[in-house]
């Protein structure tokens, strides 16, 4: 038995894995077990996992057939012995005091869930510092902050969960952006949520060339997840309903951007549904305070023409990739 089980799905990350695991083992909070789930990785990732297990008794390794991120997380949940669960993706890394902060918050506040902030890390760019909020809230208030998404995100990885939250919930296997599918269900089990948006998690963005980004049908599931969430959240008050709809709009933007930048719009009829949906919500998007000025300019471009919108989005993306 330990206080925190940290579950790390591992697949084709030999270049990043050591930095990730080293950052976990260097935590100032030491009563942890680290569960490395080798999800049938074809590179040396599985070997590296075993090397860590041989060096540090806190490290446990599961080798399994490839089943995807959700399958790997679920396998880790099944064997975890900690009172609390955390997740780290194997190409990311964390600050030395991340779990100290989350543990102190969740225990001091007797909360069900503790959340910290995330740095978005791009090669050659300084991560952007975001405003810090510190408060303990009801699940409904936390949901509103997460739906708005500007300070606290929906990601699984910047959180510490009471183990009991996963008694009946597992990540949906085979789904794209699995975090979005279960966030409402998790929060529905919470009474109190401790939020401290100090950025302690480093989310590494591996950006390929804009012209070679690939797109798959599965990415439409990001829209599906948020449409499902909007349905779940009907009747919970105007603020929650507006935030849920804003999130659906954001999901449509995100998927449309990827589709257009891949140059494959002509191959997906559903892409035109995204365009029609966003144009139908033009006034909602322009009035909504959560959308940035650049996103609203992009929306205006989309009302004029799809090529103009693509040109604007491509220029914005290039600011991060160059």
C-alpha positions in Angstrom: 0.0 0.0 0.0 1.2 3.5 -0.8 -0.3 7.0 -0.9 -0.1 7.6 -4.7 0.0 5.3 -7.7 1.3 7.1 -10.8 0.3 5.4 -14.0 2.4 5.9 -17.2 1.2 4.4 -20.5 4.3 3.7 -22.6 4.3 3.3 -26.4 7.1 4.2 -28.9 8.7 6.9 -26.7 12.2 5.7 -26.2 13.5 9.2 -27.0 11.4 10.8 -24.2 10.8 8.1 -21.6 13.8 8.6 -19.4 13.1 12.3 -18.9 9.6 11.5 -18.0 10.3 8.7 -15.5 13.3 10.6 -14.0 11.0 13.5 -13.3 8.5 11.2 -11.5 11.1 9.5 -9.4 12.6 12.8 -8.4 9.3 13.9 -6.8 9.7 15.5 -3.3 6.7 13.4 -2.3 8.2 9.9 -2.2 5.4 7.6 -1.0 4.6 6.6 -4.5 4.5 3.6 -6.9 5.2 4.2 -10.5 3.3 1.8 -12.8 4.9 1.8 -16.3 2.5 0.1 -18.7 4.4 -1.0 -21.8 1.6 -1.1 -24.4 3.3 -3.5 -26.8 5.8 -0.9 -27.8 7.9 -2.0 -30.8 11.0 0.1 -29.8 13.2 -0.1 -26.7 10.6 1.5 -24.5 9.8 -1.8 -22.8 13.4 -2.5 -22.1 13.9 0.9 -20.6 10.9 0.3 -18.3 12.5 -2.9 -17.0 15.8 -1.1 -16.4 14.0 1.4 -14.1 12.2 -1.4 -12.3 15.6 -3.1 -11.6 17.0 0.2 -10.2 14.0 1.4 -8.1 11.6 -0.8 -6.1 8.9 1.9 -6.5 8.7 1.1 -10.2 6.3 -1.7 -11.4 6.1 -2.7 -15.1 3.2 -4.2 -17.0 3.9 -5.6 -20.5 0.8 -6.0 -22.6 -0.4 -6.3 -26.1 -1.0 -2.9 -27.8 -4.4 -1.6 -27.0 -4.0 2.1 -27.0 -3.8 4.8 -24.3 -7.1 4.0 -22.6 -6.3 0.3 -22.4 -2.9 1.0 -20.9 -4.4 3.4 -18.3 -7.1 0.9 -17.4 -4.5 -1.8 -17.0 -2.6 0.4 -14.5 -5.8 1.2 -12.6 -6.5 -2.5 -12.1 -3.1 -3.1 -10.3 -2.7 0.2 -8.5 -2.4 0.0 -4.8 -2.4 3.7 -3.9 -5.1 5.7 -2.0 -4.8 8.2 -4.8 -4.2 7.9 -8.6 -2.3 10.1 -11.0 -1.5 9.8 -14.7 1.5 11.0 -16.6 1.9 10.6 -20.4 5.3 9.2 -21.3 6.5 12.0 -23.6 5.8 14.6 -21.0 7.5 15.5 -17.6 6.6 17.1 -14.3 8.0 19.6 -11.8 9.7 18.0 -8.7 6.9 19.2 -6.4 3.9 18.5 -8.5 2.6 15.5 -6.5 3.5 17.2 -3.2 1.3 20.2 -4.2 -1.6 17.9 -5.3 -1.4 15.6 -2.3 -1.3 18.5 0.2 -4.3 20.1 -1.5 -6.4 17.0 -1.7 -5.7 15.9 1.9 -5.9 19.4 3.5 -9.2 20.2 1.8 -10.5 16.7 2.1 -11.3 16.9 -1.6 -12.0 14.1 -4.1 -9.9 15.6 -6.8 -7.0 18.0 -6.9 -5.9 19.9 -10.1 -2.8 21.9 -11.0 -1.8 23.9 -14.1 -0.1 22.7 -17.3 2.7 24.3 -19.3 2.4 23.8 -23.1 5.9 23.0 -24.3 6.9 23.7 -27.9 10.4 23.1 -29.2 12.4 26.3 -29.0 9.7 28.3 -27.4 9.3 29.6 -23.8 6.2 28.1 -22.2 3.5 30.7 -21.5 2.8 31.6 -17.9 -0.9 31.6 -17.1 -2.7 33.4 -14.3 -2.8 31.4 -11.0 -6.1 30.6 -9.3 -6.3 28.8 -5.9 -9.6 27.7 -4.6 -11.6 24.7 -3.3 -14.9 24.4 -5.1 -17.9 22.3 -5.6 -17.8 19.9 -8.5 -20.2 22.2 -10.5 -17.9 25.2 -10.1 -14.9 23.1 -11.1 -16.7 21.8 -14.1 -17.4 25.4 -15.3 -13.7 26.2 -15.0 -12.7 23.1 -16.9 -15.3 23.6 -19.6 -14.0 27.1 -20.2 -10.6 25.6 -20.5 -8.4 28.7 -20.4 -6.7 28.1 -17.0 -7.6 24.5 -16.0 -7.8 21.9 -18.7 -9.7 18.6 -19.2 -6.6 16.5 -19.4 -6.2 13.5 -17.1 -2.6 14.2 -16.4 -2.6 17.3 -14.2 -4.8 15.8 -11.5 -4.8 13.6 -8.4 -7.8 11.5 -7.9 -9.3 9.7 -5.0 -9.0 6.0 -6.0 -12.7 5.5 -5.4 -13.6 7.7 -8.4 -12.5 4.9 -10.6 -14.5 2.1 -8.8 -17.0 2.2 -11.7 -15.3 4.3 -14.3 -12.7 3.3 -16.9 -11.3 5.1 -19.9 -13.2 4.3 -23.1 -11.0 2.0 -25.2 -10.5 2.9 -28.9 -11.7 6.5 -28.5 -9.8 9.6 -29.5 -9.3 12.2 -26.7 -10.5 9.7 -24.0 -10.2 12.3 -21.2 -13.1 14.3 -22.7 -15.5 11.2 -22.5 -15.2 10.7 -18.8 -14.6 14.1 -17.2 -18.2 14.8 -16.5 -18.8 11.4 -15.0 -15.7 11.8 -12.8 -16.8 15.2 -11.5 -20.3 13.9 -10.9 -18.8 11.7 -8.2 -17.0 14.6 -6.5 -18.1 16.7 -3.6 -15.1 19.0 -3.4 -12.4 19.8 -5.9 -9.1 21.6 -4.9 -7.8 23.8 -7.7 -4.3 25.3 -7.7 -3.4 26.4 -11.3 0.3 26.7 -10.6 1.8 25.1 -13.7 3.5 21.9 -12.6 2.9 19.6 -15.6 4.9 20.0 -18.8 2.9 18.9 -21.8 5.2 18.4 -24.7 3.8 19.1 -28.2 5.5 17.2 -31.0 4.6 19.3 -34.1 5.3 18.0 -37.5 5.3 20.0 -40.7 2.1 21.8 -41.3 1.9 20.3 -44.8 2.4 16.7 -43.7 0.0 16.6 -40.7 -2.2 13.5 -41.1 -5.9 13.3 -40.3 -8.0 10.3 -39.4 -11.7 9.7 -39.1 -11.2 9.0 -35.3 -10.5 12.7 -34.7 -14.2 13.5 -35.2 -14.7 11.6 -31.9 -13.4 14.7 -30.1 -16.6 16.5 -31.4 -18.7 13.4 -30.4 -17.4 13.5 -26.9 -18.3 17.1 -26.3 -21.7 16.7 -27.9 -22.3 13.8 -25.5 -21.2 16.0 -22.6 -23.5 18.8 -23.7 -26.4 16.4 -23.6 -25.4 15.2 -20.1 -25.2 18.8 -18.9 -28.6 20.0 -20.1 -30.7 21.4 -17.3 -27.8 22.3 -15.0 -28.1 26.0 -15.3 -27.5 28.6 -18.0 -23.7 29.1 -17.1 -23.0 25.4 -17.4 -25.1 25.0 -20.6 -23.3 28.0 -22.2 -19.9 26.6 -21.3 -20.8 23.2 -22.6 -21.9 24.6 -25.9 -18.8 26.7 -26.1 -16.8 23.5 -25.6 -18.6 21.9 -28.5 -17.8 24.9 -30.7 -14.2 24.6 -29.6 -14.1 20.9 -30.5 -15.5 21.7 -34.0 -12.8 24.4 -34.4 -10.0 22.0 -33.3 -11.0 19.2 -35.6 -11.7 21.5 -38.6 -8.2 23.1 -38.2 -6.5 19.7 -38.3 -8.6 18.6 -41.3 -7.9 21.7 -43.3 -4.2 21.8 -42.4 -3.9 18.1 -43.5 -5.3 19.2 -46.9 -7.9 16.4 -46.8 -11.2 18.3 -46.5 -12.4 16.8 -49.8 -12.1 13.3 -48.4 -14.4 13.8 -45.4 -18.1 14.8 -45.9 -18.3 15.5 -42.2 -15.8 18.3 -42.5 -18.5 20.3 -44.3 -20.8 19.7 -41.3 -18.2 21.3 -39.0 -18.1 24.3 -41.3 -21.9 24.6 -41.3 -22.1 24.2 -37.5 -19.5 26.9 -36.8 -21.2 29.3 -39.3 -24.5 28.7 -37.6 -22.9 29.6 -34.3 -21.2 32.7 -35.6 -23.0 35.1 -33.2 -22.6 32.8 -30.2 -18.8 32.6 -30.8 -18.3 36.3 -31.3 -20.3 37.1 -28.1 -18.6 34.5 -25.9 -15.8 35.8 -23.7 -13.9 32.6 -23.6 -12.9 32.6 -27.3 -9.7 34.6 -28.0 -9.5 37.6 -30.3 -7.6 35.5 -32.9 -10.3 32.7 -32.8 -13.0 35.3 -33.4 -11.0 36.8 -36.3 -10.7 33.3 -37.7 -14.4 32.8 -37.4 -15.0 35.9 -39.4 -12.6 34.6 -42.0 -14.6 31.3 -42.1 -17.8 33.3 -42.8 -16.1 34.8 -45.9 -14.4 31.6 -47.3 -12.9 28.3 -46.2 -9.5 29.1 -48.0 -9.2 32.4 -46.1 -9.9 30.6 -42.8 -7.3 28.0 -43.6 -4.7 30.7 -44.5 -5.3 32.4 -41.1 -5.2 29.2 -39.1 -2.0 28.1 -40.9 -0.3 31.4 -40.1 -1.2 31.1 -36.5 0.1 27.5 -36.3 3.3 28.5 -37.9 4.1 30.8 -35.0 4.5 27.7 -32.9 6.2 25.4 -35.4 8.9 27.8 -36.7 
